[in-house]
Amino acid sequence: MKNNFSKEHQKVQSFYDSTYYQESNQKLKYVRHFRSLAQKIGLKPNQKILDVACGRGEWLLVATELGVKPSGIDISEKAIEICKQILPEGDFHVSIAEKLPFEKDEFDVVSCLGAIEHFLNPLTALQEMRRVAHEQATFLFLVPNAGFLTYRSGLFQGTAQTDVHEEPLLIHEWEALFQKAGFKVEAKWRDLHILSPDWILASRWWMIPFRLTQALSLLVWPMSWQYQIYFHCSRRPE
């Protein structure tokens, strides 16, 4: 599959396989907030869900507890190998988001969490997500906000993935992009998953007060200052 990628996508794939997922044998973490997220968007048994840039499959692993039928794509061969191990009943492919290996109108739910900002052509990727979902499908996107207060102040320079590609947008710019790709934004909300001991304590001891302060700040900051925003979308008629 790698030979079918453009040189730009091969570079991205190499980064994820050799660097980002270098410690791919680490034990998967059960991400608690995924459970409430699955309930919030109303996942139902036997729905077909596609997670684009699924990584090691943590979100799909939790979603399948509700009886959905999981599918996923990721540019990383290492990530897809792990998905196939933990979810052998799933349908997983090494693929780029800009060219999904699925038929039209195939899925009830399409998600892409924390990845659109890393795609080389996010508009094409979003149009592909729309193509493979049926008319009544639900879409869930998690994206970074370029207006994030810590980012604007220079205290946060972006994730480790800036080494290959990362382009956050302002909230209204994301909304405009989703609309251009053929989606209707039904709701948006702040990502508050760091309000958890799992995140606050996942660092050196001297960082814990700073992480606790940041987590509590998200409760009072307006949405325009937040780091990540969820967009719950539907498919606009053609």
Secondary structure as GFF3:
##gff-version 3
##sequence-region A 1 238
A	DSSP	three_ten_helix	2	4	.	.	.	ID=ss1
A	DSSP	alpha_helix	7	15	.	.	.	ID=ss2
A	DSSP	pi_helix	16	20	.	.	.	ID=ss3
A	DSSP	alpha_helix	32	40	.	.	.	ID=ss4
A	DSSP	beta_strand	48	52	.	.	.	ID=ss5
A	DSSP	alpha_helix	58	63	.	.	.	ID=ss6
A	DSSP	three_ten_helix	64	66	.	.	.	ID=ss7
A	DSSP	beta_strand	69	74	.	.	.	ID=ss8
A	DSSP	alpha_helix	77	86	.	.	.	ID=ss9
A	DSSP	beta_strand	91	94	.	.	.	ID=ss10
A	DSSP	beta_strand	107	113	.	.	.	ID=ss11
A	DSSP	three_ten_helix	116	118	.	.	.	ID=ss12
A	DSSP	alpha_helix	122	131	.	.	.	ID=ss13
A	DSSP	beta_strand	133	144	.	.	.	ID=ss14
A	DSSP	alpha_helix	149	152	.	.	.	ID=ss15
A	DSSP	three_ten_helix	160	163	.	.	.	ID=ss16
A	DSSP	alpha_helix	171	180	.	.	.	ID=ss17
A	DSSP	beta_strand	183	190	.	.	.	ID=ss18
A	DSSP	alpha_helix	197	200	.	.	.	ID=ss19
A	DSSP	three_ten_helix	205	207	.	.	.	ID=ss20
A	DSSP	alpha_helix	208	217	.	.	.	ID=ss21
A	DSSP	three_ten_helix	223	225	.	.	.	ID=ss22
A	DSSP	beta_strand	228	235	.	.	.	ID=ss23
###
